[in-house]
Amino acid sequence: SKKTLMMAGNPDDKQDEEGLKDPMVCFHSFLHGGTSSLLSTFIVFPVYKVVFRQQIHNTPVYQAVGQLYKEGPAKLYRGVAPPLLMKTLNGTLLFGLQDTLLRQLSLSSQNVTSTSALPALAGFGAGMVEAVVFTPFERVQNVLQNGQNDRHLPTLKSVLVRLKAQRLALGYYRALLPITARNALGSSLYFGLKGPVCAAMEGQALYPMVSSFISGTLTSMATSLTLYPLNVLVANMQAEVGGEVKGVMACWRMLWESRQRSVALLYRGGSLVILRSCITWGITTAIYDRQQKRSG
């Protein structure tokens, strides 16, 4: 009868709800996020290093590349261990936690929040957790990448010992506030835009992996350019250990003055950020989406 059908509900809805609660599906999101991030990070590390030198030393591309060339291939991947570990764990947590939060929101916010807004909302929450967990990794990475630290902090162990001697807010958790803002907003934009852009690309009769690559490229490009000033601020706040301690606004004023109050100079290195974003998030998104579809 009609009453029985209403009580039974839609079988497809029940199947979807069971899928949302399946712990193995969430596990795959963590695993695939880590794998895709590991591969993409190793490939683009030299590009990241050039961008970092521009952010710290305010030099054009050719000078940053020349510095790395003079240092030789042995130092090209110096400091790769922290970002490789960080980005692998970062991808594991970010994709896995975002997918987990998205499933929970999908179950609990029926007819309350627009379905299209849920990925961005889940991304915002995942980005906040990501910032708390991975700020120490980024701190160590930025100290190692700063060539001016080579003499008095030559090894990873020496950096860890020096940071441990500092208070958390000045040591491992230096620049936590701008990192939290950057990660939460960045993750929200990425996950909020990725799906619609990918759907639009698939509508152009492209292969799924090509659609995912373009989607990851375009969304990360928009995100990285929007939040690039925060990246520069974080790099400058974290690159040194010790010295005079300044707050976020004081550091921002110093940075703005050092760039001669010029947006163009503040965005120096932006072209390479686009390239890095294209490669990193294009590869990451394509691999992640491919693995998700194969296990789904």
Phi, psi and chi 1 to 4 in degrees:
 res  aa     phi    psi   chi1   chi2   chi3   chi4
   1 SER       -  168.9   65.8      -      -      -
   2 LYS   -62.3  -38.2 -175.2  176.4  179.2 -179.7
   3 LYS   -63.7  -40.8 -177.6  177.6 -179.7 -179.1
   4 THR   -64.0  -41.0  -56.9      -      -      -
   5 LEU   -64.5  -39.4  -70.2  172.9      -      -
   6 MET   -65.7  -38.1  -68.8  177.0   64.5      -
   7 MET   -70.9  -36.2  -69.4  177.9   64.5      -
   8 ALA   -70.7  -33.7      -      -      -      -
   9 GLY    80.6  178.8      -      -      -      -
  10 ASN   -81.3  123.2 -169.7  -30.1      -      -
  11 PRO   -58.3  -35.3  -23.6   33.1      -      -
  12 ASP   -65.8  -37.1  -68.5  -23.6      -      -
  13 ASP   -64.8  -40.4  -68.3  -19.5      -      -
  14 LYS   -64.8  -38.6  -72.6 -172.1  175.1 -178.6
  15 GLN   -65.9  -41.0 -173.5  175.2    0.1      -
  16 ASP   -63.7  -40.1  -68.4  -19.4      -      -
  17 GLU   -66.3  -39.0 -174.7  171.7  -24.8      -
  18 GLU   -64.7  -37.8  -70.8  176.2   -0.3      -
  19 GLY   -64.6  -36.9      -      -      -      -
  20 LEU   -65.7  -28.6  -69.9  172.6      -      -
  21 LYS   -92.8   -5.9  -65.7 -180.0  178.8  179.2
  22 ASP   -67.6  115.3 -173.4   -4.0      -      -
  23 PRO   -65.6  -28.6   23.7  -33.7      -      -
  24 MET   -67.1  -32.9  -77.6  -55.0  -62.4      -
  25 VAL   -63.8  -42.8  175.4      -      -      -
  26 CYS   -65.6  -39.3  -67.3      -      -      -
  27 PHE   -60.6  -41.2  170.5   75.8      -      -
  28 HIS   -61.5  -36.3  -73.1  149.5      -      -
  29 SER   -63.5  -42.2  -61.2      -      -      -
  30 PHE   -63.9  -47.4  -75.7   94.8      -      -
  31 LEU   -63.7  -47.3  177.7   62.8      -      -
  32 HIS   -69.0  -34.0  -61.7  160.1      -      -
  33 GLY   -64.0  -41.6      -      -      -      -
  34 GLY   -67.2  -43.0      -      -      -      -
  35 THR   -63.0  -47.8  -56.5      -      -      -
  36 SER   -65.4  -37.2   56.0      -      -      -
  37 SER   -70.4  -36.9  -62.9      -      -      -
  38 LEU   -60.6  -49.2  170.2   66.2      -      -
  39 LEU   -64.9  -46.1  -65.6  174.6      -      -
  40 SER   -68.4  -36.1   59.5      -      -      -
  41 THR   -64.9  -43.5  -59.8      -      -      -
  42 PHE   -63.4  -37.8 -170.6   81.3      -      -
  43 ILE   -66.9  -41.6  -67.0  171.8      -      -
  44 VAL   -98.7    7.1  -57.8      -      -      -
  45 PHE   -57.7  -43.5 -177.8   75.0      -      -
  46 PRO   -59.6  -36.1  -26.5   36.7      -      -
  47 VAL   -66.4  -42.3  178.8      -      -      -
  48 TYR   -59.7  -39.9  170.4   83.4      -      -
  49 LYS   -65.7  -37.9 -158.7  162.5 -173.5  178.2
  50 VAL   -64.1  -44.1  171.7      -      -      -
  51 VAL   -60.8  -42.3  173.0      -      -      -
  52 PHE   -62.2  -43.2 -178.8   83.9      -      -
  53 ARG   -61.8  -37.3  -70.5  -65.7  175.7   90.5
  54 GLN   -65.8  -41.0  -73.1 -169.2  -77.3      -
  55 GLN   -65.2  -39.6  -68.4  174.9  -20.2      -
  56 ILE   -82.4  -47.1  -65.6  -61.7      -      -
  57 HIS   -99.5   -1.2  -56.6  -57.0      -      -
  58 ASN    55.4   47.1 -166.3   24.1      -      -
  59 THR  -112.4  153.8   57.5      -      -      -
  60 PRO   -70.3  171.7   22.0  -30.7      -      -
  61 VAL   -58.9  -47.8  175.4      -      -      -
  62 TYR   -64.3  -32.5   71.7   91.0      -      -
  63 GLN   -71.7  -40.3  -72.4 -173.7    8.9      -
  64 ALA   -63.1  -43.5      -      -      -      -
  65 VAL   -63.8  -40.0  173.0      -      -      -
  66 GLY   -63.0  -38.1      -      -      -      -
  67 GLN   -61.1  -45.9  -70.3  175.8    4.1      -
  68 LEU   -67.4  -35.2  -64.0  177.1      -      -
  69 TYR   -65.3  -41.5 -179.8   78.7      -      -
  70 LYS   -67.0  -34.1  -71.4 -179.5 -179.7  179.0
  71 GLU   -69.8  -23.7  -67.5  175.1    5.9      -
  72 GLY    90.9  164.4      -      -      -      -
  73 PRO   -64.5  -26.3   21.1  -32.2      -      -
  74 ALA   -62.7  -32.2      -      -      -      -
  75 LYS   -97.3   -5.3  -78.0 -167.3  174.0 -177.4
  76 LEU   -60.0  -40.1 -179.4   60.3      -      -
  77 TYR  -102.2   19.4  -85.8   84.9      -      -
  78 ARG   -65.6  128.8 -179.4 -178.9 -172.5  -92.6
  79 GLY    86.8    9.7      -      -      -      -
  80 VAL   -74.4  -26.8   70.3      -      -      -
  81 ALA   -59.7  -50.2      -      -      -      -
  82 PRO   -60.2  -48.4  -26.3   36.4      -      -
  83 PRO   -67.2  -33.0   21.5  -32.7      -      -
  84 LEU   -65.2  -45.1 -162.1   62.8      -      -
  85 LEU   -66.2  -43.6  175.5   61.0      -      -
  86 MET   -63.8  -46.7 -178.7 -175.2   73.7      -
  87 LYS   -69.3  -34.1  -68.7  -61.9 -176.9 -179.5
  88 THR   -66.2  -49.0  -59.1      -      -      -
  89 LEU   -65.6  -35.8  -64.6  175.5      -      -
  90 ASN   -61.5  -48.1  177.8  -78.8      -      -
  91 GLY   -63.9  -38.4      -      -      -      -
  92 THR   -59.6  -49.3  -58.2      -      -      -
  93 LEU   -71.1  -45.6  178.6   66.6      -      -
  94 LEU   -62.9  -53.8 -178.5   62.4      -      -
  95 PHE   -68.9  -41.7  -77.8   95.1      -      -
  96 GLY   -67.2  -45.1      -      -      -      -
  97 LEU   -69.6  -39.4 -174.9   56.7      -      -
  98 GLN   -61.9  -42.8 -169.7  -87.2  -15.5      -
  99 ASP   -65.9  -40.2 -170.8   53.9      -      -
 100 THR   -64.0  -46.8  -58.4      -      -      -
 101 LEU   -63.5  -38.9  -70.2  174.7      -      -
 102 LEU   -62.1  -41.0  178.0   58.7      -      -
 103 ARG   -67.3  -40.1  -67.1  171.1 -173.5  -81.5
 104 GLN   -66.4  -40.9  -66.5  -60.9  -40.5      -
 105 LEU   -66.4  -36.7  -71.8  171.0      -      -
 106 SER   -65.2  -32.7  -62.0      -      -      -
 107 LEU   -80.0  -32.2  -69.4  171.4      -      -
 108 SER  -102.3  -11.7   60.8      -      -      -
 109 SER  -117.2   35.7   61.6      -      -      -
 110 GLN   -62.6  129.8  -63.7  176.7   -5.9      -
 111 ASN    61.5   16.2  -58.5  -38.8      -      -
 112 VAL  -110.7  -49.2  176.2      -      -      -
 113 THR  -116.4  140.5  -53.8      -      -      -
 114 SER   -57.9  133.9  172.8      -      -      -
 115 THR   -59.1  -35.6  -56.3      -      -      -
 116 SER   -67.6  -21.1   60.0      -      -      -
 117 ALA   -88.8  -13.9      -      -      -      -
 118 LEU   -63.4  -43.1  -67.1 -178.1      -      -
 119 PRO   -58.5  -40.5  -25.7   35.5      -      -
 120 ALA   -67.1  -40.3      -      -      -      -
 121 LEU   -65.4  -42.9 -174.5   59.1      -      -
 122 ALA   -65.1  -37.2      -      -      -      -
 123 GLY   -64.4  -37.4      -      -      -      -
 124 PHE   -62.3  -46.0 -171.0   88.9      -      -
 125 GLY   -64.3  -42.2      -      -      -      -
 126 ALA   -64.5  -37.0      -      -      -      -
 127 GLY   -65.2  -36.2      -      -      -      -
 128 MET   -66.3  -44.6  -66.6 -173.8   67.4      -
 129 VAL   -63.9  -41.7  176.1      -      -      -
 130 GLU   -57.3  -41.8  172.8 -164.9   20.0      -
 131 ALA   -63.0  -43.6      -      -      -      -
 132 VAL   -64.6  -40.4  174.2      -      -      -
 133 VAL   -75.0  -38.6  174.1      -      -      -
 134 PHE  -108.2    0.4  -68.0  106.8      -      -
 135 THR   -56.4  -41.6  -67.8      -      -      -
 136 PRO   -61.1  -37.1  -25.9   36.2      -      -
 137 PHE   -63.5  -44.6  -71.6   88.5      -      -
 138 GLU   -66.2  -34.9 -171.5  166.9   -4.6      -
 139 ARG   -62.3  -48.6  170.7   64.8  154.3  152.0
 140 VAL   -62.3  -42.7  172.8      -      -      -
 141 GLN   -60.6  -45.8  174.2 -174.8  -16.7      -
 142 ASN   -67.3  -35.4  -77.1  -27.0      -      -
 143 VAL   -65.6  -43.2  173.0      -      -      -
 144 LEU   -66.9  -34.3  -75.4  171.3      -      -
 145 GLN   -74.2  -22.2  -68.2  -67.1  -18.0      -
 146 ASN   -74.6  111.2 -172.5   -0.9      -      -
 147 GLY   -60.4  -24.1      -      -      -      -
 148 GLN   -71.3  -11.6  -63.1  177.5   -3.8      -
 149 ASN   -94.0   -2.8  -66.8  -31.8      -      -
 150 ASP   -57.9  -36.0  -73.7   -6.9      -      -
 151 ARG   -76.4  -47.6 -171.8  168.6  -62.9  178.6
 152 HIS   -97.5  -12.0   63.3  -77.3      -      -
 153 LEU  -134.4   72.0  -66.1  171.3      -      -
 154 PRO   -79.0  -19.7   29.2  -33.9      -      -
 155 THR  -128.0  164.0   64.0      -      -      -
 156 LEU   -61.0  -40.5  173.3   60.0      -      -
 157 LYS   -62.2  -41.6 -177.9  178.9  179.7 -179.8
 158 SER   -65.1  -35.5   63.8      -      -      -
 159 VAL   -66.8  -44.8  172.6      -      -      -
 160 LEU   -62.5  -42.2  -65.4  176.6      -      -
 161 VAL   -64.2  -42.4  170.9      -      -      -
 162 ARG   -66.3  -42.7 -178.0   68.0  178.2  -83.8
 163 LEU   -68.8  -35.2  -68.1  178.4      -      -
 164 LYS   -63.6  -30.3 -174.7  178.4  179.9 -179.1
 165 ALA   -74.7  -14.0      -      -      -      -
 166 GLN   -91.1  160.7  -52.8  -96.3  -28.3      -
 167 ARG   -64.7  152.7  -69.8 -170.4  -64.7  112.3
 168 LEU   -54.6  -42.8  -79.0  177.9      -      -
 169 ALA   -66.5  -23.7      -      -      -      -
 170 LEU  -103.5  -21.1  -57.9  179.1      -      -
 171 GLY   -96.2 -103.4      -      -      -      -
 172 TYR   -65.5  -28.9  -73.9  112.4      -      -
 173 TYR  -106.9   30.0  -83.8   92.0      -      -
 174 ARG   -64.4  133.8  177.3   70.4  170.4  153.1
 175 ALA    70.0   29.8      -      -      -      -
 176 LEU   -61.8  -41.1  175.5   61.8      -      -
 177 LEU   -62.6  -53.1 -177.4   59.5      -      -
 178 PRO   -65.3  -30.3   18.5  -29.8      -      -
 179 ILE   -67.4  -41.5  -72.0  176.6      -      -
 180 THR   -62.6  -44.4  -59.0      -      -      -
 181 ALA   -62.3  -45.3      -      -      -      -
 182 ARG   -63.5  -47.2 -178.9 -161.2   65.1 -169.2
 183 ASN   -69.2  -42.3  -71.4   10.2      -      -
 184 ALA   -65.4  -46.8      -      -      -      -
 185 LEU   -68.0  -40.9  -68.1  173.7      -      -
 186 GLY   -64.3  -44.6      -      -      -      -
 187 SER   -65.9  -38.0  -62.2      -      -      -
 188 SER   -63.2  -44.4 -179.5      -      -      -
 189 LEU   -66.0  -44.0  -72.9  171.3      -      -
 190 TYR   -61.6  -53.6  172.3   76.3      -      -
 191 PHE   -72.8  -27.0  -73.3  107.3      -      -
 192 GLY   -73.2  -32.8      -      -      -      -
 193 LEU   -95.4  -25.4  -65.2  173.8      -      -
 194 LYS   -57.4  -48.5 -178.3  172.0   75.6   76.7
 195 GLY   -62.5  -52.7      -      -      -      -
 196 PRO   -60.4  -39.6  -25.9   34.7      -      -
 197 VAL   -66.7  -41.7  173.6      -      -      -
 198 CYS   -63.6  -41.2 -172.0      -      -      -
 199 ALA   -63.1  -38.6      -      -      -      -
 200 ALA   -66.8  -37.6      -      -      -      -
 201 MET   -68.3  -40.7  -68.1  -62.4  103.3      -
 202 GLU   -64.5  -26.5  -70.7  180.0  -14.1      -
 203 GLY   -69.0  -13.9      -      -      -      -
 204 GLN   -92.6   16.4  -57.2  -61.5  -42.2      -
 205 ALA    62.3   37.6      -      -      -      -
 206 LEU   -93.6  157.9  -63.0  174.0      -      -
 207 TYR   -63.6  147.8  -71.6  108.4      -      -
 208 PRO   -55.0  -42.5  -27.6   35.3      -      -
 209 MET   -67.4  -35.0  -76.2 -161.5   69.9      -
 210 VAL   -66.9  -42.2  175.4      -      -      -
 211 SER   -61.1  -42.9  -61.4      -      -      -
 212 SER   -65.7  -41.0  -66.4      -      -      -
 213 PHE   -62.2  -47.8 -179.6   85.1      -      -
 214 ILE   -64.5  -40.1  -63.9  175.3      -      -
 215 SER   -60.6  -48.1  172.8      -      -      -
 216 GLY   -63.3  -37.4      -      -      -      -
 217 THR   -64.2  -51.6  -64.4      -      -      -
 218 LEU   -67.1  -44.3  -65.8  178.9      -      -
 219 THR   -67.6  -42.1   54.2      -      -      -
 220 SER   -70.9  -31.1   61.2      -      -      -
 221 MET   -62.6  -48.3 -175.4 -172.1  -54.4      -
 222 ALA   -63.1  -41.3      -      -      -      -
 223 THR   -67.2  -47.0  -59.3      -      -      -
 224 SER   -67.0  -37.3   61.6      -      -      -
 225 LEU   -69.7  -37.7  -75.2  178.4      -      -
 226 THR   -64.1  -40.8  -59.1      -      -      -
 227 LEU  -101.3    9.8  -59.5  175.6      -      -
 228 TYR   -57.1  -41.8 -174.0   74.8      -      -
 229 PRO   -56.8  -35.3  -27.5   36.9      -      -
 230 LEU   -67.4  -35.1  -78.6  176.7      -      -
 231 ASN   -61.6  -44.3  -79.8  -27.3      -      -
 232 VAL   -64.4  -42.5 -179.3      -      -      -
 233 LEU   -61.4  -46.3  175.5   62.6      -      -
 234 VAL   -61.9  -45.7  168.9      -      -      -
 235 ALA   -59.5  -42.5      -      -      -      -
 236 ASN   -71.4  -34.2  -80.8  -88.5      -      -
 237 MET   -71.6  -32.2  -71.6 -177.7   69.3      -
 238 GLN   -97.7  -12.1  -70.5 -166.6  -29.0      -
 239 ALA   -70.5  -26.0      -      -      -      -
 240 GLU  -111.7  155.3  -62.8 -179.8   -0.5      -
 241 VAL  -121.7  128.8 -177.9      -      -      -
 242 GLY    86.7 -164.5      -      -      -      -
 243 GLY    79.0 -169.4      -      -      -      -
 244 GLU   -71.4  132.0 -174.9 -179.9   -2.8      -
 245 VAL   -91.2  127.3  179.1      -      -      -
 246 LYS  -127.2  150.6  -66.2 -178.0  174.4   63.1
 247 GLY   -76.8 -179.9      -      -      -      -
 248 VAL   -62.6  -48.4  175.6      -      -      -
 249 MET   -66.5  -37.8  -66.5  -52.0  -59.7      -
 250 ALA   -65.0  -41.0      -      -      -      -
 251 CYS   -65.9  -37.8  -70.8      -      -      -
 252 TRP   -65.0  -42.1  171.0 -105.7      -      -
 253 ARG   -62.9  -41.4  -74.4 -168.1  -68.6  -91.5
 254 MET   -63.5  -42.7  -73.4 -176.7   59.3      -
 255 LEU   -63.0  -45.2  175.1   62.5      -      -
 256 TRP   -62.2  -40.9 -176.8 -121.8      -      -
 257 GLU   -67.8  -40.4  -66.8  -66.0  -25.7      -
 258 SER   -65.7  -22.4   69.9      -      -      -
 259 ARG   -95.9   16.1  -63.1  -59.4 -169.9  -96.9
 260 GLN    58.1   33.8  -57.4  172.1   27.0      -
 261 ARG    54.1   34.8  -62.0  173.7  175.9  -95.0
 262 SER  -114.8  124.2  168.5      -      -      -
 263 VAL   -64.6  -35.9  174.6      -      -      -
 264 ALA   -61.4  -43.0      -      -      -      -
 265 LEU   -71.8  -33.4  -69.1  178.6      -      -
 266 LEU   -63.6  -33.2 -177.1   63.1      -      -
 267 TYR   -92.3   14.3  -90.5   81.6      -      -
 268 ARG   -60.5  130.4  171.4  166.4  -81.0  172.8
 269 GLY    96.4   -2.8      -      -      -      -
 270 GLY   -62.7  -34.5      -      -      -      -
 271 SER   -63.8  -39.7   59.1      -      -      -
 272 LEU   -74.3  -27.8  -77.4 -179.3      -      -
 273 VAL   -63.3  -39.5  167.4      -      -      -
 274 ILE   -61.6  -46.6  -64.8  175.8      -      -
 275 LEU   -61.6  -45.7  174.3   61.6      -      -
 276 ARG   -62.3  -41.8 -175.9 -174.6   67.7 -175.2
 277 SER   -64.5  -41.7  -63.9      -      -      -
 278 CYS   -57.9  -47.7  -71.9      -      -      -
 279 ILE   -72.3  -52.8  -60.3  173.8      -      -
 280 THR   -61.1  -60.4  -56.0      -      -      -
 281 TRP   -78.2  -23.3  -74.0  102.9      -      -
 282 GLY   -64.4  -49.1      -      -      -      -
 283 ILE   -65.5  -46.2  -66.9  173.9      -      -
 284 THR   -58.3  -48.3  -60.4      -      -      -
 285 THR   -65.4  -42.8  -54.2      -      -      -
 286 ALA   -63.3  -45.8      -      -      -      -
 287 ILE   -66.4  -44.5  -65.4  175.3      -      -
 288 TYR   -62.2  -49.8  177.5   79.5      -      -
 289 ASP   -62.3  -38.5  -73.2   -7.5      -      -
 290 ARG   -63.3  -45.7  174.4   64.1  174.2  171.5
 291 GLN   -65.9  -38.7  -68.8 -178.5  105.3      -
 292 GLN   -63.4  -41.7  -73.8  -71.0   88.3      -
 293 LYS   -68.8  -36.4  -70.6  176.7 -179.4  177.6
 294 ARG   -70.1  -31.0  -70.0 -177.9   66.1 -180.0
 295 SER   -93.1   -8.6   64.1      -      -      -
 296 GLY   -80.2      -      -      -      -      -
